[in-house]
Amino acid sequence: RAQQKQHRNASSSSSSSSSSSSSSSSSSSSSSSFSPSTACPYDRVPGDTSATSTDGENGGAGEDAARPQHNPASSVSSNSSRTATGQQIDVEADDGDVEVEHDGDEEGEAAAAEEAAAAIETRVISNDTFGSVIHHNEVAVLVDGAQTFRTFFYALVHAQHSIAVLGWELSFTFGLVPASHVDARLRPTITPPEHYWISMEDVLLARALAGVRVRIIVWRHSMVNYLNRAMGFLSDLNVKNEIRLFTKRASTLGIVCKVFYTTQKMPGSQSPYAAVDLWEQSSAHIVIVIAGNPNGIISSHHEKLLLVDQECLEHTVAFFGGYDIAQGRYDEAAHKAERELHHDPISSLQDVASALQRTTYPWHDTHMMVKGTAAQHLRFHFAQRWLHSFSQDKTTAKALALVPVLGGPCDRHPTFNIAATLEGTERGAPIFFSGCSLRLIRNWKGHFDMRLFNDVCTLLLSARKFIYIEHQYPFQNGAITYYICEALRRIPQLKVIVVTALKTDLPTGVVGDFFDWSQDHIINHLHLIQSVAPDRVGIYGLVVQNEAQKMRPIYVHSKLIVVDDLFMVSGSSNMDNNSFFYSSEVSAVLYHHELARQTRDRLCREHLGDFYQPAMEQDMDATFAAFKEAADRNLGIIQKGTGFLESRPVHMAPRENYEALMKCVYYPNKLAKMLFKMGINTEDATERLRSMLPSTMPFADAIRARL
């Protein structure tokens, strides 16, 4: 912290001498470069000399001078706020520099730095201070469902104070972990012994019986609810039906549940259920809020947030990212084409046949786990969402302020440490990085911060050598597509890898154009980006094959960007208009070079298989070349029409490669995915129909192709 402060002081002292040259440089380059804000929040972390470019022939000092600098502790104005208990306070937010007198010796400087850090980290969290950079956090990146949901389980089963869930979708019957994979002492006693999986429902009810308070907000589109009522055979897909069954089971155990709907009359902010820090005063063990659309017909509450023991700083664990606790999300890093029993969580061993009918395509995603002060800021985000659900008043929610929970002894589970616990489990325990600085960014039009679009733009424009992107809806927005194209033109050494889903569930054609939210936009924009620099841009999908050489797509649901192996952004937000401008989202920018590099390397290692080489851990150019080689080899096999693919990456650009690929890959449409959940395997039915068509039938080949 002392080094960062010295760096900022040095930067401010030298800014006046360089202002004239910087202004002339910026004016001459204004026609070819774009800065969406006057202060780039994604520049290299101040004080880190290893992140400073010194390559003169690639732009060097002139390029770095043109890049806006950023103070990690964002400057905010004073604001009068009200705490969760109703106390009026003045939130005085500084710029991160806390002046402390010392006598100049090293011990004095260290003490001053520690005192300054403590003053910043414990300040009141308000709507104004939410977006500041938060230091000294412990962070782990969770990859794929097996690791993510196993980590969820261990955090939940050790909860002693509270559990808070904020989800786009939630399945209470979802299996978090096979019962045989955990210590018998951790298995909830209410889980029937014949059940193969320990479900989310089992864990929540077991912890509620132990006195843990549970609060849940789950989004449900109003139109979906109306359709479910009209079409009775879809009742099993309705979250309301799941909640009805959940509360029925809870009542048999003596657990009090309360359910509220924001589309109906809410009890108001004075209700005991609305209190965000006085949960012990309410009579219900579990309170569930079903939230309607936040901002129009195509909007949603898209956060995927899980908080455990938020009242206890020592044991608070926060999870956020791409994973909902919902059916179809569980998968392992192997992403097998033929899904085995453990790939589709079911309630008992007797349900094997129906489980195999409910299989879907492989699923790849990432999630973040955070301990430290950042978890308290996520607690604040949940508190605002919770308060708004009851008050339906954005002014009340925006005026909320919370004092971070300070560390201290906890007599409920003083010896529990989730990092140490996970290290003792089966292989695949996450790697924890300490000392992480991060900045939370969020979006909810008209309610919370509107920085997501601007921040993603500045993140991409700060790249100098390499961008690695894993996203479900990459570059659906036209403006951000323009910015990356300009960056590729402006920086001749910049290389970009995009890993995405071969096809998404977004609308196409006229419908997609009407809502300005289309699968066609994604494909067209990706092909445009690749055409700007064909030798420096790789657009890839991921596929696997079964023993019959039939290809299935791996559905990439990640929301992750890594820039120059220096920092990364991850969370619930997609790169589309819905996330940027309509829905509620929460993501984070992480300033930790080793975390960014190892995350990128781990993902590339999984996707490339035998094409991965250890040198790629440090060499991003080698990573780019390996993706291209792997996809080229697979393209030759696809064009030949027979043979097994050698790895997962396949070319999605240029257009002719993508169109040829989509003719070879089975991808279920929306109806097929809905029928999967009802136990109907449409792929088998389609294959039978194909085989029934006689070869002599007119247009038989054309019909088979369409099927």
Disulfide bonds with the S-S distance in Angstrom:
none
